[in-house]
């Protein structure tokens, strides 16, 4: 059989249902094992994992069954065990199964959302989802946006739109020797500073604003910072659900300050904007309707698999100004409100990730997604109470979402985190507050229970006394 004929035969064989079922079986076995094991797995030595894949590229292919067997033997066991209920380290979801099973369909359809002719249904779905999100945020009819791979892309794009409003010729002529600043909380995500640097302002143009006792941006400090700037303020970046502690800035007060001064307000709601679906928690985003732009990552607290991010803007035309270029080989829509999404996105090869959120929303409804958010927050409160009840630990704040920072009274936080993660009994992250390292837990798993939280605190306490 010639190489071409062999390839075509392999393609036809791999399209058969039993091959897809074999992949699904690997996923199903992984999910079942992770959820029933309760504990997270200890990480293997990096050198040992590297050695598994230290090989030249294969000259000849192997049957898909053999490849999958190797995946299950060598890849799955060495993945981060996010689905274990005691894995509380980072802001990565345990994806909703309905969204997981859609991934093969997204890949098989292989739609490009740069232009609608390459993604007719997917473009309509993305635009409808953006409308739903904008309505939840209270943005006007002229609002629009784009799906992103996450808040890094969304924040860069939003600040590019803000730059276009301040300096309409910056896209073509650059920043030159002009100066402007972006004001953000001292605990803002690093993506803000990265975006400011990438837009040619220099990272020194990102001015930190002090936080209050809740670790949220202090509106009085913001007012003082706005008044003190000798150069134009390109934007203020507020946070809804900060990465270190999950704090929500006072968007009502910040929104008024920005409106009074005509300053662009960008809200980093990557983590916390999903509270808008919850009647219990949506008040934490009161004032978000002041935003000129808002980033929102459904792949965090709405349980979507990576990547599923969104950027919303008050006026969709602002994104057209952010990336003002022509591509005659691709963009042909000359209407006043361009339908193609690629013109307002930093990406060109845009995957149809919106379908995952649409399917998850159809499967669970707004009530179901809100219940997920509420559960994660309630479980984090249970963790807070377990920490507060333990004599060796102290909670450093009352959780406003699903993130809790707490400290060992003996100052062993770094050593405890290392030992706990190595034990395989769970997984925690570390951050710094007030200049000292502290333990940080993020509850992302709907199968995590108060009992898991209590066991985590007790286990940490036992380690600290050894």
PEZI-V99410 format. One record per residue. N is the residue number from 1. RES is the residue in three letters. PSI is psi in radians with two decimals (* if undefined). Layout:
BEGIN
N&RES&PSI + N&RES&PSI
END
This chain:
BEGIN
1&UNK&2.27 + 2&UNK&2.85 + 3&UNK&-0.70 + 4&UNK&-0.77 + 5&UNK&-0.66 + 6&UNK&-0.68 + 7&UNK&-0.81 + 8&UNK&-0.68 + 9&UNK&-0.69 + 10&UNK&-0.68 + 11&UNK&-0.75 + 12&UNK&-0.71 + 13&UNK&-0.75 + 14&UNK&-0.24 + 15&UNK&-0.15 + 16&UNK&2.64 + 17&UNK&-0.61 + 18&UNK&-0.47 + 19&UNK&-0.75 + 20&UNK&-0.69 + 21&UNK&-0.57 + 22&UNK&-0.71 + 23&UNK&-0.78 + 24&UNK&-0.59 + 25&UNK&-0.66 + 26&UNK&-0.78 + 27&UNK&-0.80 + 28&UNK&-0.74 + 29&UNK&-0.67 + 30&UNK&-0.84 + 31&UNK&-0.74 + 32&UNK&-0.77 + 33&UNK&-0.77 + 34&UNK&-0.69 + 35&UNK&-0.51 + 36&UNK&-0.38 + 37&UNK&-0.43 + 38&UNK&-0.91 + 39&UNK&2.63 + 40&UNK&2.68 + 41&UNK&2.52 + 42&UNK&2.52 + 43&UNK&2.50 + 44&UNK&2.82 + 45&UNK&2.38 + 46&UNK&-0.71 + 47&UNK&-0.63 + 48&UNK&-0.68 + 49&UNK&-0.76 + 50&UNK&-0.70 + 51&UNK&-0.51 + 52&UNK&-0.50 + 53&UNK&0.27 + 54&UNK&1.55 + 55&UNK&2.75 + 56&UNK&2.84 + 57&UNK&2.49 + 58&UNK&2.33 + 59&UNK&-0.65 + 60&UNK&2.59 + 61&UNK&2.96 + 62&UNK&2.79 + 63&UNK&2.52 + 64&UNK&-0.59 + 65&UNK&-0.67 + 66&UNK&-0.69 + 67&UNK&-0.77 + 68&UNK&-0.63 + 69&UNK&-0.68 + 70&UNK&-0.67 + 71&UNK&-0.82 + 72&UNK&-0.50 + 73&UNK&-0.62 + 74&UNK&-0.42 + 75&UNK&-0.96 + 76&UNK&-0.81 + 77&UNK&-0.37 + 78&UNK&0.31 + 79&UNK&2.73 + 80&UNK&2.26 + 81&UNK&1.13 + 82&UNK&-0.48 + 83&UNK&-0.16 + 84&UNK&2.32 + 85&UNK&-0.34 + 86&UNK&0.09 + 87&UNK&1.89 + 88&UNK&0.60 + 89&UNK&-0.86 + 90&UNK&3.10 + 91&UNK&0.84 + 92&UNK&2.26 + 93&UNK&2.78 + 94&UNK&1.74 + 95&UNK&2.51 + 96&UNK&2.25 + 97&UNK&-0.65 + 98&UNK&-0.66 + 99&UNK&-0.59 + 100&UNK&-0.78 + 101&UNK&-0.28 + 102&UNK&-0.36 + 103&UNK&-0.80 + 104&UNK&-0.59 + 105&UNK&-0.73 + 106&UNK&-0.77 + 107&UNK&-0.71 + 108&UNK&-0.74 + 109&UNK&-0.65 + 110&UNK&0.80 + 111&UNK&2.49 + 112&UNK&2.09 + 113&UNK&0.40 + 114&UNK&-0.77 + 115&UNK&2.61 + 116&UNK&-0.48 + 117&UNK&-0.34 + 118&UNK&0.04 + 119&UNK&1.04 + 120&UNK&-0.96 + 121&UNK&-0.71 + 122&UNK&-0.65 + 123&UNK&-0.76 + 124&UNK&-0.69 + 125&UNK&-0.77 + 126&UNK&-0.80 + 127&UNK&-0.64 + 128&UNK&-0.73 + 129&UNK&-0.74 + 130&UNK&-0.62 + 131&UNK&-0.74 + 132&UNK&-0.80 + 133&UNK&-0.73 + 134&UNK&-0.67 + 135&UNK&-0.69 + 136&UNK&-0.60 + 137&UNK&-0.06 + 138&UNK&0.41 + 139&UNK&2.72 + 140&UNK&3.08 + 141&UNK&-0.52 + 142&UNK&0.02 + 143&UNK&2.72 + 144&UNK&-2.80 + 145&UNK&-2.76 + 146&UNK&2.59 + 147&UNK&2.62 + 148&UNK&3.04 + 149&UNK&-0.08 + 150&UNK&-3.11 + 151&UNK&-0.45 + 152&UNK&-0.90 + 153&UNK&-0.74 + 154&UNK&-0.74 + 155&UNK&-0.73 + 156&UNK&-0.81 + 157&UNK&-0.74 + 158&UNK&-0.75 + 159&UNK&-0.47 + 160&UNK&-0.66 + 161&UNK&-0.70 + 162&UNK&-0.68 + 163&UNK&-0.68 + 164&UNK&-0.58 + 165&UNK&-0.70 + 166&UNK&-0.79 + 167&UNK&1.56 + 168&UNK&-0.37 + 169&UNK&0.09 + 170&UNK&-0.59 + 171&UNK&-0.71 + 172&UNK&-0.74 + 173&UNK&-0.19 + 174&UNK&3.11 + 175&UNK&-0.59 + 176&UNK&-2.41 + 177&UNK&0.20 + 178&UNK&2.63 + 179&UNK&2.55 + 180&UNK&2.87 + 181&UNK&2.77 + 182&UNK&2.21 + 183&UNK&2.27 + 184&UNK&2.74 + 185&UNK&2.57 + 186&UNK&-0.28 + 187&UNK&0.30 + 188&UNK&2.69 + 189&UNK&2.57 + 190&UNK&-0.32 + 191&UNK&-0.44 + 192&UNK&-0.87 + 193&UNK&-0.65 + 194&UNK&-0.70 + 195&UNK&-0.74 + 196&UNK&-0.74 + 197&UNK&-0.74 + 198&UNK&-0.42 + 199&UNK&0.09 + 200&UNK&0.15 + 201&UNK&-0.34 + 202&UNK&2.43 + 203&UNK&-0.37 + 204&UNK&-0.29 + 205&UNK&-0.07 + 206&UNK&1.85 + 207&UNK&2.07 + 208&UNK&2.40 + 209&UNK&2.29 + 210&UNK&2.72 + 211&UNK&2.87 + 212&UNK&-2.87 + 213&UNK&-0.40 + 214&UNK&-0.05 + 215&UNK&0.37 + 216&UNK&2.74 + 217&UNK&2.32 + 218&UNK&1.96 + 219&UNK&-0.59 + 220&UNK&-0.69 + 221&UNK&-0.61 + 222&UNK&-0.78 + 223&UNK&-0.74 + 224&UNK&-0.70 + 225&UNK&-0.68 + 226&UNK&-0.74 + 227&UNK&-0.43 + 228&UNK&-0.18 + 229&UNK&2.27 + 230&UNK&-0.12 + 231&UNK&2.90 + 232&UNK&2.58 + 233&UNK&1.96 + 234&UNK&-0.69 + 235&UNK&2.74 + 236&UNK&2.31 + 237&UNK&1.98 + 238&UNK&2.82 + 239&UNK&2.37 + 240&UNK&1.63 + 241&UNK&1.28 + 242&UNK&2.65 + 243&UNK&-0.75 + 244&UNK&-0.80 + 245&UNK&-0.09 + 246&UNK&0.40 + 247&UNK&2.60 + 248&UNK&2.12 + 249&UNK&2.74 + 250&UNK&1.58 + 251&UNK&-0.48 + 252&UNK&-0.88 + 253&UNK&-0.74 + 254&UNK&-0.69 + 255&UNK&-0.71 + 256&UNK&-0.73 + 257&UNK&-0.75 + 258&UNK&-0.69 + 259&UNK&-0.71 + 260&UNK&-0.54 + 261&UNK&0.01 + 262&UNK&0.55 + 263&UNK&2.41 + 264&UNK&2.26 + 265&UNK&2.03 + 266&UNK&2.30 + 267&UNK&2.11 + 268&UNK&1.62 + 269&UNK&0.43 + 270&UNK&-0.80 + 271&UNK&-0.76 + 272&UNK&-0.12 + 273&UNK&-0.38 + 274&UNK&-0.24 + 275&UNK&-0.36 + 276&UNK&-0.36 + 277&UNK&-0.28 + 278&UNK&2.09 + 279&UNK&-0.48 + 280&UNK&-0.59 + 281&UNK&-0.13 + 282&UNK&-0.36 + 283&UNK&-0.30 + 284&UNK&-0.35 + 285&UNK&0.37 + 286&UNK&2.24 + 287&UNK&-0.06 + 288&UNK&-0.36 + 289&UNK&-0.17 + 290&UNK&-0.27 + 291&UNK&2.43 + 292&UNK&-0.48 + 293&UNK&2.67 + 294&UNK&2.21 + 295&UNK&2.55 + 296&UNK&2.14 + 297&UNK&1.71 + 298&UNK&-0.31 + 299&UNK&0.15 + 300&UNK&-1.68 + 301&UNK&0.02 + 302&UNK&0.07 + 303&UNK&0.44 + 304&UNK&2.57 + 305&UNK&2.69 + 306&UNK&2.49 + 307&UNK&2.42 + 308&UNK&1.54 + 309&UNK&2.83 + 310&UNK&2.54 + 311&UNK&2.22 + 312&UNK&2.51 + 313&UNK&2.57 + 314&UNK&-0.68 + 315&UNK&1.96 + 316&UNK&-0.49 + 317&UNK&-0.35 + 318&UNK&-0.57 + 319&UNK&-0.56 + 320&UNK&-0.60 + 321&UNK&-0.49 + 322&UNK&-0.67 + 323&UNK&1.38 + 324&UNK&1.43 + 325&UNK&2.90 + 326&UNK&2.59 + 327&UNK&1.53 + 328&UNK&-0.37 + 329&UNK&-0.10 + 330&UNK&-0.91 + 331&UNK&2.02 + 332&UNK&-0.10 + 333&UNK&2.09 + 334&UNK&0.25 + 335&UNK&2.88 + 336&UNK&-0.70 + 337&UNK&1.69 + 338&UNK&2.35 + 339&UNK&-0.64 + 340&UNK&2.36 + 341&UNK&-0.36 + 342&UNK&-0.46 + 343&UNK&-0.37 + 344&UNK&0.28 + 345&UNK&2.58 + 346&UNK&-0.42 + 347&UNK&2.71 + 348&UNK&-0.91 + 349&UNK&1.45 + 350&UNK&1.98 + 351&UNK&2.70 + 352&UNK&0.87 + 353&UNK&-0.33 + 354&UNK&-0.48 + 355&UNK&-0.57 + 356&UNK&-0.78 + 357&UNK&-0.69 + 358&UNK&-0.79 + 359&UNK&-0.77 + 360&UNK&-0.69 + 361&UNK&-0.74 + 362&UNK&-0.67 + 363&UNK&-0.76 + 364&UNK&-0.35 + 365&UNK&2.94 + 366&UNK&-0.68 + 367&UNK&-0.72 + 368&UNK&-0.73 + 369&UNK&-0.65 + 370&UNK&-0.66 + 371&UNK&-0.64 + 372&UNK&-0.85 + 373&UNK&-0.82 + 374&UNK&-0.70 + 375&UNK&-0.77 + 376&UNK&-0.71 + 377&UNK&-0.74 + 378&UNK&-0.68 + 379&UNK&-0.62 + 380&UNK&-0.63 + 381&UNK&-0.65 + 382&UNK&-0.67 + 383&UNK&-0.74 + 384&UNK&-0.80 + 385&UNK&-0.64 + 386&UNK&-0.69 + 387&UNK&-0.80 + 388&UNK&-0.52 + 389&UNK&-0.21 + 390&UNK&2.30 + 391&UNK&-0.32 + 392&UNK&-0.08 + 393&UNK&2.77 + 394&UNK&2.30 + 395&UNK&2.44 + 396&UNK&-0.09 + 397&UNK&2.87 + 398&UNK&2.20 + 399&UNK&2.38 + 400&UNK&-0.22 + 401&UNK&-2.05 + 402&UNK&0.40 + 403&UNK&2.34 + 404&UNK&2.25 + 405&UNK&2.36 + 406&UNK&2.85 + 407&UNK&2.59 + 408&UNK&2.29 + 409&UNK&-0.33 + 410&UNK&0.07 + 411&UNK&0.43 + 412&UNK&0.43 + 413&UNK&-0.85 + 414&UNK&-0.81 + 415&UNK&-0.68 + 416&UNK&-0.76 + 417&UNK&-0.78 + 418&UNK&-0.82 + 419&UNK&-0.73 + 420&UNK&-0.82 + 421&UNK&-0.66 + 422&UNK&-0.41 + 423&UNK&-0.39 + 424&UNK&0.00 + 425&UNK&-0.26 + 426&UNK&-3.06 + 427&UNK&2.23 + 428&UNK&2.80 + 429&UNK&3.14 + 430&UNK&2.50 + 431&UNK&-3.10 + 432&UNK&2.28 + 433&UNK&2.33 + 434&UNK&0.62 + 435&UNK&0.07 + 436&UNK&2.60 + 437&UNK&2.41 + 438&UNK&2.74 + 439&UNK&2.53 + 440&UNK&2.21 + 441&UNK&2.43 + 442&UNK&2.02 + 443&UNK&1.94 + 444&UNK&-0.08 + 445&UNK&2.11 + 446&UNK&-0.22 + 447&UNK&-0.03 + 448&UNK&2.35 + 449&UNK&2.88 + 450&UNK&-0.57 + 451&UNK&-0.68 + 452&UNK&-0.67 + 453&UNK&-0.78 + 454&UNK&-0.71 + 455&UNK&-0.63 + 456&UNK&-0.83 + 457&UNK&-0.74 + 458&UNK&-0.73 + 459&UNK&-0.72 + 460&UNK&-0.71 + 461&UNK&-0.72 + 462&UNK&-0.74 + 463&UNK&-0.69 + 464&UNK&-0.35 + 465&UNK&-0.03 + 466&UNK&*
END
